[in-house]
Amino acid sequence: MLSLVTARIRDAYIRKPLVVEGTLDVVSVCRRMAEHKLTFVLVRDGERLGMFTTTDLLHALAGARDVHELPVRDCARFDLITVEPDADLFEALWLMVRHRVHRLVVVEGGAVLGVLGQLDLVSLVANHSHIVAVQIDDATSVADLKVAAQRIDEMVALLHEGGIKIERITRLVSELNTRLFAKLWQLVAPPELVAHSCLLVMGSEGRGEQILKTDQDNALLLRDGIDVDGIEAVAARFSEGLAELGYPPCPGGIMVTNPLWRQTVSGFRATLRDWVFGADPDGPMRLAIFFDAACVAGDPKLLEAARQHLQNILVDNDAFLARFAAAADQFGEGSSWWSWLTTRRDEQVLDLKKLGTFPIVHGVRAFALKHRVVAVGTAERIRELVSLGVIDEPLARDLVDALHFMMSLKLNHQLRERRLGQAPSNLVRPSELGTLEREPLQDALAIIKRFRAHLRQQFRLDAL
């Protein structure tokens, strides 16, 4: 009911109309409806505008005339109910009930913007995410996807303010983002490239732990022997499209526009070997980024082949695994974080990623890499590590709670920054935290400290 009172019709999903001439026969109209997966069309007959639906088709079939020769204007309805886009949704619902119709024609300044259906109206009230999913699936341009991407951000704020658990928000956002990336790729890439490649998202997006938009982290695996003309231009259009959707380019160049992250499977196998056995100091972290990859479009078997190769070359390679795990300890806890929380000194800042989520995510990632865990999400990896006896259940439960608390705290902080017109960041001043945030934060940091000690012991990091 709150949605009906506060939301406007333009906030709902307004379907773009398919307009046909009234002289067209019913069978031809039905073919067009099937091609566009529609249950209705608008019918133009001179100055009149009407609508033909599947219900009207049933009436036409029950009539005496041959539908192959029956003009659609003879069975369309021209008593359309119109509404302005700035009218509230409650008025739309009232109009549907009063006139006993399932669709309203949305008109602005004499121009038809589209059609609002009863199902779309109910879906907006019941489930905002359904509207976004339909918008993504029906998008025919980057501009269409941009509207859907903005709705995802709005939905995140609504769900978080409504008290929905952070893990449920991330699960929903991850699914919508996957659809978003896949649709953009289909819009810019030729079908041959889509079929013979695997588009990857990595980092928090790959793990399904991304909430608000951050830098692009993506890659493209190509089937061996595939040769697509202009692939560099396709990659550039994809990156530009993501930027339009609100994902800025990655400062480290971890994008499909970088040849390092756009290779054939055989070429990428060689790159993985170099990251493991070579002297590149960035090798372990690049490997960490790839280890969190998820396929969003194309052939997932290409990713599986690269993963299997990685597992093969890591057998009995404890030295590399220790070097890999050591990254979780690269951001020192410092001796002052406790005093920061207790003294409320305004000049001190706490990095919620470096001291919070990263040690958990990367430490668990190191254990997963060592024990050949196939799950990608951190919580899922923790559950598999428990089943393998690598992490005990009490620590696992604490780690998941600490991770989700840190993610929720970071989202709360970033939404607050966004409301103030500031760029979302990971830096928070303890003096800005309330009591109900500060005390759980102390507990979470203590859990992370305990996990770091466990990590150092298991990988013998003190000996490095």
N, C-alpha and C positions, 0 to 999 in steps of 0.2 A: 504493500500500500504506500510505503514511503517513496518507492520508485515511481509509482503512478502520480503522486502529488508533486514531486520535485523535478522529474525528468521531462524533457521535451521530445517531441516526435523526431526531431533531427538526431536525438541521442539513440534512437532505435535503428534497426537495420532496415533501410528503405531500399527495396529491390528495384534495380534499373528496369524500366519497362521495355518490352519488345512490342513494337507497333507494326501492325499489318494493315493493308488496304482492305476496305470493306468488300471489294469485288472479288477477293481471293476466295476460292472454294474451301470448304471446311476441312477436307482431307489434307490439302496442302498446308493449311494453318496448323493442323495437328502434327504434321511432320516437323514444322519449325519449332513447335512447342517441345517436341521430343528431342530435337537437336540441342536446344538450350536448357533442357531439363526443367521446363516450366509447367505450371498447371493453369496458366492464364496468359492472355495477351491483350493488349489494348488495340482497339479497332478504330481506324480513322475512316469516316464516311463523309466526305466534304468538310463541312464545318463542325460536324459532330464527332465526339470521341466516346467510344463505348468500350465494353470489356466482354471477352469471350473466355469462359472457364470450362473445366472438365464437366462440371454440372450441366452447362449449356450443351455440351457435346452429347450427353445422355439424352437430353430432350430432343436434340436433332436426330439422333439415331432412332428414337421412338416415333418420329414423324413419318409422313408418307413420302417425302421428297428424297431423292438420291443425294447423299452427302457429297458425292464426287462433283456434283453440279450446283450444290447449294451455296450461295454466297454467304460468307460469314456474317455480313451485316444483317442478314435476315434472322439470325438466331442470337446475335449479341445483344447485350443490354446497354442502353445509353443513358440510364438514370443514375449516373455515377455520383457517389458521395465524396466530396473533396474536403481537404483539410490543409491548413497552413503548417509548415514545418516547425514554427515556434509555438504552436499550441501544445499544451501539456498532454501527457499520455492518458490521463484520466478522461480528457475530452474525447480522445480517439476511441477509448473503450466505450464511452457513453454513446458515441455516434454509431458504433458497430451494433450495440445492443438495441438502440432506438430504431435503426433502419434495418435490422436483421441482415447485416452483410458481414462478410468475412474479410473484406479488403477495402481500404480507403485509398484514393488517389491523392498524393501529396503534391500540392501546387503552390508555387511561389511566383508572384508577379506575372501570372498568366501562363507560366511555363510549367510543364509537368516534370517534377523531380524524380518520381518513382511511385511505387505502390507499397503501402504498409499492410502486411498481412496479420491476421489474428494470431497465428502461431508465433510470428516474430515479436508481437507485442507481449504475449504471455511469456515467451522465452526471455525477454529483457528483464521482466519482473522476477522470473524464477531463476534465471541463470545468465548472468552477463557474458560468461565465457562462450556460451553457445553462439551468441551474436558475433563475437569476434571470429570464431571458427568458420562460420558461414561466410563472413566477409572475406577471410583469407582464401577460402576455396573458390569463391566467385570472382576474385580480383582479376582484372585484365591489364593492370598497369601498376607501376611502382607507386603512383599517387593513391591508388586504391589500397595498397598494402600499408601505406603510411598512415592512413586513417585507422586501420586495424592495429597497427603498432602503438599508436597513441592510446587506443582504447585499452590495450594490455596494461599500460602504465596506470591508467585511471582505475582499472580493475584491481591492480595490486594494492593501491592505496585504500580502496573500499574494503577489500578483504582483510587487510591488516588492521584497519581501524575497527572492523567488525569483530576482531578477536579470533579470526581463523588461524589455526596453527601454521607456523612457518613452513613446515615440511609439506603441508597440503598446498600452500600457495606456490612453492617452488615446483611441485609436481605438475600443477596446472599450467604455470607459466612456461615450464619446459616443453610441455606438449604443444602449446600454442606457438612458441618460438620455433619449434621443429617444423611446424606447418608453414610458418612465415618464411623461413630460410629455404625450404623445399620449393615453395611457390615462386619465390624470387628467382631461384635457380632455373626453374622451368620457363620463366618469362625471358631470361637473358641468354640461356644456353640452348643450342640446337639439340633436337631429340637424340641424335647420334652420340653426342657428348654425354648427355644425361645417362644414356643406357650403358655406356662403356667407361664410366667413371664412378667414383664414390666421393661425394661431398661430405666433409667432416667439419664438425664444430668441436672445439677443444676447451680446456680449462674448465671453469665453473659451468659454462654452458654445456659442455660435453658430459659433466658429472650430473647434470640436472639440478644444480644448486644456484643457478643464476636467477636474480630477481629483477632489479633495475638494470637498464642497459649499460654495458661497459664496452671496452675496446673490442674490435673484431679479433677473434681467434679462430681461424678456419684454415682448411687445407683441402687439397684435391688429389686423390689417387687415381691414376689413369691405368687402364688395362694395357698390358704389354702389347706393342704392335699397333696401337690406335694412333691415328694421325688426323687431327682436326685442324683445319685451316682457321687462323685467326683466334686461337685459343687465348692468346694474351689479351686481345680486345674483349673477349667474353669475360675473362677474369676481372678486367678493369671495370666493366659494366656492373658486374656483381658487387664489387667492392664499393663502387659509387652508389649503387642502389642501397646497400646496407647503411652507408653514411646518410642517405636521405631518410632512412627509417629510424635514425637516431643512434646508430652504432659507429662511433668515430674510428678512423683507421688505427691499427695497432702501432704504437711507437716502435716496437721491436720488429715490425714487418712480418708478423705471424699471420699471413693472409695468402689467399690463392694468387695474388698478384706477384708474390715472391717465388721465383723458380725453386727455391729450397723446399717450399711447402706446396709445390705443384709438380709432381713427378709420377713416372710410371711405377708400378709395384716393384719391379726389379731395381730401378734406380733408388727407390726409397729404402729398399732392403740394404743397399750399400751405405746409404746415409745412416741408417740405424746402427750398422756395424761400426761406422766411424764414430758415432756418438758414444758407443760403449768402449771401444778399444783405442780411439784416437786421443789426441792431447788437447782437444778443444775444451777450454774451461766451461763453455756454455753447453757442452754435450749433455750432462746430466739433467739440467733444467729443460732443455729442448725435448729430451726423452720424456720427462715428467709431463710436459704439455701434451705430447702425443699419446701418452699412456691413458689420458683422460678423454680420448677422442670417441665420438659417437657419429654414426652415419645418419645423415638427415635426408639424403637423396642419392639415387643411383644404386649400384650393386654393393651390398654390404659384405659380400665375399672377398672383395679386394682388401677391405680393412681386416678381415679375419686372417687373410694370408700374411699381411704385414705383422699382425700381432703374434702369429705363430712363429714367424721368423725371429721376432724379438725374444720370445720365450726360449727358442733353441739356442741362441747365442749367449743367453744369460745363465745357462746351466753351469754350476760350479764356479761362478764368477763372484765370489764373496767380496773381493776387493772393490769391484765397481759398485756392488749393492751397498757397501758401507759408505762409499763416497756419495752415492745417490741419497742415502738416508741422512747424511750429515747436513744436507740443505735445510732440514726441518729445524736445525739448531742454529741457523745462520743469523737469526735475529735474536740477540741475547735478551733474556728476560729483564736483565738489569736489576739492581738492588733497590731501585727506588719506586717500582710500580706500586708496592703496598702503601708507601708514604703518599704517593700521588692520590690514591683513593681515600686516604684517611685525613689528609691535610687540606684538600680542596684548593691547592695552589693553582690560580687561574693560568699561569704561564705554562704549565705542564700539559702535554697532550699524549694520548694513548692511541696507538695504531691498532684498530680492531682486527685488521687483516694480519699484519706481521706478528703480533703477539697473541692473536686470538684464533682465527680460523686456519691460517696457514700451517702452524705446527701440527694441528690435528689432521688436516687434509693431506699434507705431505708425509707425515709419519705413517699414517694408515696406507697411503699410496706405496710407500717403501715396503711395508709388510706384504701388501698385495702383490707387488712385483716379485718379491722373493718367493712367495708361496703360490704363485701362478693362479691367483684369484682373478676370475674373469669379470666380476662385477665392476661397474664404473663409478657409481655413486658412493660417496663416503660411508653413509649409513649401511648400505648394502654390503660394502667391503668389510665393515666391522662385523656384521652378522656372520659372514663367511669365515672370517678369521677366528671368531669364537668357536664355530663348529670344527675348525681345524686345531683348536687348542692353543692358538698363538696368543690370543688375548683372553683374559678371564672375563666372565660375565659382569661382575661388578664394575670393572674398569670400562668395559664396553658400554654399559648403560650410562656411566658418567660421561664418557666421551661423546656419545650421541646427544645427551642433554646439554653438554657444554657447547657443542657445535651449533645446535639449534638455538640456544640462547644467544650466542655470539651473532648468528645470522639475523635473528630477530632484532637484537640491539642495533646492529649496523643498519638494518632497513629502517627502523624507527628514526635513527639519527639522520639518515640520508633523506627520508621523506620530510623531516623537519627542515633540513637545509634547502630542499627544493621549494618548500612553501615560502622560504625567506628569499627566494631568487638566487640562491647560491648553488654552485656545482656540487653534486653529491661527492663525498669523500669518505675515507676510512678513519680519519683523525677526529677524535673526540676529546674534549676537556673533561676530566673527572668532575670538575666543579659544576658542570652543566647537568650531571646525572642526578636523578632523584634517588631517594633511599631504596626504593623497590628495584632500581637498576644497579646501584652500587654494590649492594650486598650479594646478589647472585653473581655479579661480575667477579667479585673476590673469590667466590667458590669456583667459578669456571676457570679462572687463572690458576688456582691451586690444582685443579684436575689436569690442566695442560702441563703444569710443572711436573706432576707425577708421571704423566705419559712420556714426557721428554726423558725422564730418568730411565723409564722402561725401554725406550728406544735406544738410548745410549748403551744400556747394558746388553740388549739383544744384538746390536750391530757392532759392539765393542768400539764405539766411537771415541772413547777416551784414549785409545791406543793409536789413533790417527795422528 
